[in-house]
Amino acid sequence: MSENTEGNIRGVGSNLPRPLTHAWEWLAISGDRRVVAGFLLAAGFVQTVVIGIILVTPQSGSLASENTAIPLTSALLSGTLLLFSIVVSINSLYVSQQQNPLSQQFGRIQGVVEFRRQLEDVIGADHVPAQPDQLLRVLSGDILERAQYIESEIHAIDVDFRRDLDTYVRSLADETGAMNRSLMDAATTLEILLAMMDYNHDRQINDLRRLQAEYGDQLSAEASTNIEEMLRLLQYFAAAREYFKTIYTRREFARLSRDLTLTTIPTIAIVATFLHFLNDLPDIDLLTTGVVAVAFAPFVLVSTYILRVAIISKRTQAAGQFVAGNRTGVIQGISDEE
């Protein structure tokens, strides 16, 4: 993941030192969920072993005793079966919702085609790229180009208008540049979505409409047309981000279902075998701790997926042309007074 893309997820844990920030980014967002789950389980295993070495004495008994091993592993085994049943039920419900009539399937495809045609009409292109990263670069580049054209053509008498317009264009250019640099290294839907995170289309629409309302009498007909087209393009950008977010979420939960299935089956086999042959197994603390760690695997795996989906959902929250969240404050230099 590129440095620019990493910067897009620092809203969570951004007050930590840089090494800890990178560790949090890997843990919460960028790391493979299976690797992250394995790391957390290994860390928990080592921690438990160390604590056991320090606290457990010959007089206090062993971690492998029936009084401690059986209740814990039995509860985890029951929880694993319940968790797997819930996920399978949700996945079955999701799959059933995808079995739409042909007319609805055609309507969704037609909607995407119509979206592309409308975008081509606005930007004056014969064809827009099908690749998400190239499409976003074309879309954001056209928005910025129109804003810079308006800035160069307007000779405002009102000093406040010129200052606010310059501030708006500068903010738009910064966000466009940061997003496009991240898109250069984006290879997955997740990385594309991360690159789009800090392109604040809600704020850009809000401030552009404010400029249009306050200084519309100073705009030429051509400038007014460009602003209207910018507003349409920003709305297309918002729709594209929500579409990619939907695709990402679907793929993420599909991967969760696959990984949970591959994790749950061996977990059940290992824990059930351990409980069945507990009396015949050697009294080894490492063995008991290892089985408990394996029993926790499905829960940790689900937690890593849910954590990433929750953070992505929070960071890409949209409110249409309303501005939501504390990360969408007023652009410095543009007055917030009516």
C-alpha positions as semicolon CSV with decimal commas, in nm:
position;residue;x (nm);y (nm);z (nm)
1;M;0,000;0,000;0,000
2;S;0,136;0,338;-0,099
3;E;0,232;0,613;0,144
4;N;-0,051;0,833;0,017
5;T;-0,305;0,558;0,065
6;E;-0,176;0,495;0,416
7;G;-0,235;0,859;0,493
8;N;-0,601;0,815;0,410
9;I;-0,660;0,584;0,709
10;R;-0,477;0,775;0,976
11;G;-0,796;0,927;1,106
12;V;-0,806;0,631;1,347
13;G;-0,499;0,615;1,568
14;S;-0,349;0,928;1,412
15;N;-0,223;1,054;1,749
16;L;0,004;0,754;1,794
17;P;0,379;0,764;1,720
18;R;0,462;0,687;1,358
19;P;0,573;0,322;1,410
20;L;0,258;0,250;1,611
21;T;0,048;0,427;1,349
22;H;0,188;0,202;1,074
23;A;0,127;-0,102;1,296
24;W;-0,233;0,006;1,354
25;E;-0,285;0,066;0,981
26;W;-0,164;-0,285;0,904
27;L;-0,372;-0,435;1,183
28;A;-0,693;-0,249;1,103
29;I;-0,689;-0,201;0,726
30;S;-0,403;-0,303;0,501
31;G;-0,302;-0,643;0,640
32;D;-0,435;-0,970;0,503
33;R;-0,714;-1,067;0,744
34;R;-0,588;-1,424;0,775
35;V;-0,236;-1,307;0,854
36;V;-0,365;-1,051;1,104
37;A;-0,578;-1,316;1,276
38;G;-0,281;-1,553;1,289
39;F;-0,062;-1,280;1,436
40;L;-0,316;-1,197;1,707
41;L;-0,358;-1,564;1,796
42;A;0,018;-1,614;1,814
43;A;0,053;-1,304;2,031
44;G;-0,221;-1,428;2,263
45;F;-0,057;-1,771;2,280
46;V;0,282;-1,626;2,374
47;Q;0,126;-1,392;2,629
48;T;-0,065;-1,676;2,795
49;V;0,244;-1,896;2,808
50;V;0,452;-1,619;2,964
51;I;0,184;-1,541;3,222
52;G;0,151;-1,912;3,295
53;I;0,524;-1,948;3,353
54;I;0,517;-1,654;3,592
55;L;0,198;-1,730;3,785
56;V;0,147;-2,106;3,772
57;T;0,335;-2,297;4,040
58;P;0,347;-2,669;4,116
59;Q;0,120;-2,608;4,414
60;S;-0,140;-2,415;4,210
61;G;-0,184;-2,684;3,949
62;S;-0,151;-2,695;3,571
63;L;-0,320;-2,515;3,285
64;A;-0,401;-2,855;3,141
65;S;-0,616;-2,966;3,434
66;E;-0,973;-3,069;3,363
67;N;-1,110;-2,793;3,586
68;T;-0,975;-2,524;3,352
69;A;-0,945;-2,689;3,011
70;I;-1,283;-2,856;2,972
71;P;-1,517;-2,562;3,053
72;L;-1,323;-2,314;2,839
73;T;-1,276;-2,532;2,532
74;S;-1,633;-2,662;2,553
75;A;-1,770;-2,309;2,561
76;L;-1,551;-2,207;2,268
77;L;-1,656;-2,513;2,070
78;S;-2,025;-2,432;2,125
79;G;-1,962;-2,071;2,031
80;T;-1,780;-2,174;1,714
81;L;-2,072;-2,389;1,602
82;L;-2,315;-2,106;1,674
83;L;-2,099;-1,847;1,496
84;F;-2,060;-2,068;1,191
85;S;-2,436;-2,132;1,179
86;I;-2,510;-1,759;1,195
87;V;-2,262;-1,671;0,921
88;V;-2,391;-1,950;0,696
89;S;-2,749;-1,831;0,749
90;I;-2,659;-1,471;0,668
91;N;-2,462;-1,580;0,363
92;S;-2,753;-1,792;0,240
93;L;-2,988;-1,497;0,283
94;Y;-2,749;-1,273;0,093
95;V;-2,715;-1,524;-0,193
96;S;-3,092;-1,561;-0,215
97;Q;-3,127;-1,183;-0,252
98;Q;-2,895;-1,195;-0,553
99;Q;-3,133;-1,428;-0,738
100;N;-3,334;-1,145;-0,892
101;P;-3,561;-1,170;-1,196
102;L;-3,404;-1,106;-1,534
103;S;-3,567;-0,763;-1,558
104;Q;-3,397;-0,646;-1,237
105;Q;-3,060;-0,785;-1,345
106;F;-3,095;-0,608;-1,678
107;G;-3,199;-0,288;-1,502
108;R;-2,883;-0,285;-1,291
109;I;-2,663;-0,337;-1,594
110;Q;-2,854;-0,073;-1,785
111;G;-2,803;0,168;-1,495
112;V;-2,425;0,130;-1,515
113;V;-2,429;0,180;-1,894
114;E;-2,648;0,489;-1,858
115;F;-2,417;0,627;-1,591
116;R;-2,121;0,596;-1,827
117;R;-2,313;0,757;-2,114
118;Q;-2,418;1,054;-1,903
119;L;-2,062;1,098;-1,782
120;E;-1,935;1,090;-2,140
121;D;-2,186;1,359;-2,236
122;V;-2,079;1,591;-1,955
123;I;-1,703;1,561;-2,009
124;G;-1,736;1,555;-2,387
125;A;-1,563;1,222;-2,439
126;D;-1,647;0,941;-2,680
127;H;-1,558;0,678;-2,422
128;V;-1,467;0,670;-2,053
129;P;-1,229;0,403;-1,920
130;A;-1,379;0,087;-1,774
131;Q;-1,097;0,048;-1,520
132;P;-1,200;0,211;-1,188
133;D;-0,867;0,387;-1,127
134;Q;-0,856;0,536;-1,477
135;L;-1,222;0,636;-1,459
136;L;-1,163;0,821;-1,131
137;R;-0,856;0,998;-1,268
138;V;-1,053;1,116;-1,572
139;L;-1,346;1,227;-1,357
140;S;-1,143;1,413;-1,095
141;G;-0,915;1,564;-1,360
142;D;-1,209;1,707;-1,552
143;I;-1,354;1,855;-1,233
144;L;-1,025;2,024;-1,148
145;E;-0,976;2,144;-1,506
146;R;-1,313;2,317;-1,504
147;A;-1,242;2,479;-1,167
148;Q;-0,907;2,610;-1,289
149;Y;-1,069;2,741;-1,608
150;I;-1,326;2,935;-1,405
151;E;-1,049;3,073;-1,186
152;S;-0,846;3,190;-1,487
153;E;-1,141;3,347;-1,669
154;I;-1,293;3,536;-1,379
155;H;-1,161;3,882;-1,304
156;A;-1,359;3,943;-0,989
157;I;-1,398;4,291;-0,855
158;D;-1,501;4,146;-0,520
159;V;-1,183;4,062;-0,328
160;D;-1,367;3,812;-0,110
161;F;-1,489;3,626;-0,419
162;R;-1,139;3,595;-0,562
163;R;-0,998;3,478;-0,228
164;D;-1,273;3,221;-0,171
165;L;-1,247;3,090;-0,527
166;D;-0,868;3,057;-0,504
167;T;-0,903;2,873;-0,174
168;Y;-1,161;2,637;-0,321
169;V;-0,951;2,554;-0,627
170;R;-0,639;2,503;-0,415
171;S;-0,823;2,263;-0,183
172;L;-0,968;2,077;-0,481
173;A;-0,625;2,049;-0,644
174;D;-0,468;1,913;-0,324
175;E;-0,734;1,646;-0,283
176;T;-0,721;1,552;-0,651
177;G;-0,343;1,518;-0,646
178;A;-0,341;1,308;-0,329
179;M;-0,609;1,075;-0,464
180;N;-0,444;1,030;-0,804
181;R;-0,107;0,951;-0,646
182;S;-0,273;0,680;-0,440
183;L;-0,460;0,547;-0,745
184;M;-0,130;0,489;-0,925
185;D;-0,054;0,202;-0,686
186;A;-0,412;0,081;-0,638
187;A;-0,459;-0,279;-0,749
188;T;-0,764;-0,389;-0,551
189;T;-1,110;-0,253;-0,479
190;L;-1,002;-0,183;-0,122
191;E;-0,705;0,027;-0,233
192;I;-0,922;0,219;-0,480
193;L;-1,173;0,290;-0,203
194;L;-0,896;0,401;0,032
195;A;-0,763;0,638;-0,234
196;M;-1,109;0,795;-0,264
197;M;-1,152;0,844;0,110
198;D;-1,019;1,195;0,148
199;Y;-1,168;1,332;-0,174
200;N;-1,437;1,519;0,012
201;H;-1,706;1,550;-0,253
202;D;-1,976;1,651;-0,001
203;R;-1,771;1,949;0,112
204;Q;-1,672;2,037;-0,245
205;I;-2,038;2,040;-0,354
206;N;-2,141;2,242;-0,051
207;D;-1,873;2,509;-0,098
208;L;-1,922;2,527;-0,473
209;R;-2,296;2,585;-0,428
210;R;-2,219;2,850;-0,167
211;L;-1,988;3,033;-0,407
212;Q;-2,253;3,007;-0,677
213;A;-2,523;3,147;-0,448
214;E;-2,317;3,434;-0,306
215;Y;-2,136;3,546;-0,622
216;G;-2,360;3,420;-0,900
217;D;-2,424;3,772;-1,030
218;Q;-2,053;3,809;-1,107
219;L;-2,037;3,491;-1,317
220;S;-2,058;3,481;-1,693
221;A;-2,295;3,240;-1,866
222;E;-2,005;3,011;-1,954
223;A;-1,873;3,012;-1,596
224;S;-2,219;2,932;-1,462
225;T;-2,246;2,642;-1,706
226;N;-1,908;2,509;-1,593
227;I;-2,014;2,526;-1,229
228;E;-2,335;2,335;-1,303
229;E;-2,133;2,068;-1,485
230;M;-1,885;2,052;-1,195
231;L;-2,174;1,988;-0,959
232;R;-2,297;1,705;-1,182
233;L;-1,948;1,555;-1,202
234;L;-1,907;1,571;-0,824
235;Q;-2,239;1,390;-0,790
236;Y;-2,114;1,126;-1,035
237;F;-1,802;1,090;-0,821
238;A;-2,017;1,039;-0,510
239;A;-2,223;0,774;-0,690
240;A;-1,909;0,598;-0,813
241;R;-1,762;0,585;-0,462
242;E;-2,079;0,434;-0,318
243;Y;-2,085;0,181;-0,603
244;F;-1,722;0,075;-0,538
245;K;-1,797;0,063;-0,166
246;T;-2,085;-0,176;-0,233
247;I;-1,862;-0,399;-0,446
248;Y;-1,592;-0,399;-0,178
249;T;-1,836;-0,489;0,099
250;R;-1,982;-0,777;-0,100
251;R;-1,638;-0,917;-0,179
252;E;-1,523;-0,873;0,179
253;F;-1,809;-1,074;0,323
254;A;-1,766;-1,337;0,053
255;R;-1,401;-1,373;0,159
256;L;-1,511;-1,385;0,523
257;S;-1,751;-1,672;0,450
258;R;-1,480;-1,863;0,266
259;D;-1,210;-1,809;0,529
260;L;-1,446;-1,881;0,817
261;T;-1,549;-2,211;0,660
262;L;-1,186;-2,312;0,607
263;T;-1,105;-2,213;0,966
264;T;-1,408;-2,354;1,146
265;I;-1,388;-2,712;1,018
266;P;-1,031;-2,784;1,141
267;T;-1,101;-2,588;1,460
268;I;-1,397;-2,809;1,546
269;A;-1,196;-3,122;1,465
270;I;-0,899;-3,018;1,680
271;V;-1,103;-2,903;1,980
272;A;-1,336;-3,205;1,970
273;T;-1,039;-3,441;1,952
274;F;-0,873;-3,262;2,243
275;L;-1,185;-3,292;2,460
276;H;-1,239;-3,656;2,369
277;F;-0,885;-3,766;2,448
278;L;-0,812;-3,518;2,728
279;N;-0,757;-3,787;2,992
280;D;-0,509;-3,969;2,768
281;L;-0,307;-3,661;2,670
282;P;0,014;-3,562;2,850
283;D;-0,014;-3,291;3,115
284;I;0,150;-3,020;2,900
285;D;0,056;-2,655;2,942
286;L;0,170;-2,564;2,590
287;L;-0,068;-2,817;2,440
288;T;-0,367;-2,681;2,630
289;T;-0,278;-2,322;2,549
290;G;-0,234;-2,410;2,182
291;V;-0,575;-2,579;2,163
292;V;-0,740;-2,279;2,329
293;A;-0,570;-2,050;2,076
294;V;-0,703;-2,267;1,793
295;A;-1,051;-2,253;1,946
296;F;-1,037;-1,872;1,940
297;A;-0,938;-1,865;1,569
298;P;-1,290;-1,826;1,417
299;F;-1,378;-1,542;1,655
300;V;-1,055;-1,355;1,591
301;L;-1,092;-1,400;1,215
302;V;-1,446;-1,258;1,216
303;S;-1,332;-0,969;1,437
304;T;-1,056;-0,868;1,194
305;Y;-1,298;-0,858;0,902
306;I;-1,566;-0,668;1,095
307;L;-1,308;-0,415;1,218
308;R;-1,197;-0,332;0,865
309;V;-1,549;-0,309;0,725
310;A;-1,656;-0,086;1,015
311;I;-1,362;0,152;0,968
312;I;-1,413;0,171;0,591
313;S;-1,785;0,235;0,638
314;K;-1,722;0,511;0,890
315;R;-1,453;0,680;0,682
316;T;-1,664;0,674;0,365
317;Q;-1,988;0,788;0,522
318;A;-2,178;1,017;0,288
319;A;-2,475;1,243;0,340
320;G;-2,550;1,354;-0,013
321;Q;-2,528;1,732;-0,023
322;F;-2,536;1,754;0,356
323;V;-2,201;1,755;0,535
324;A;-2,166;1,493;0,807
325;G;-1,881;1,408;1,042
326;N;-1,608;1,612;1,205
327;R;-1,363;1,549;0,920
328;T;-1,556;1,771;0,680
329;G;-1,497;2,110;0,838
330;V;-1,513;2,440;0,657
331;I;-1,229;2,496;0,411
332;Q;-1,002;2,756;0,558
333;G;-1,048;3,086;0,380
334;I;-1,412;3,040;0,279
335;S;-1,648;3,229;0,504
336;D;-1,919;3,025;0,674
337;E;-2,145;3,321;0,724
338;E;-2,461;3,358;0,522
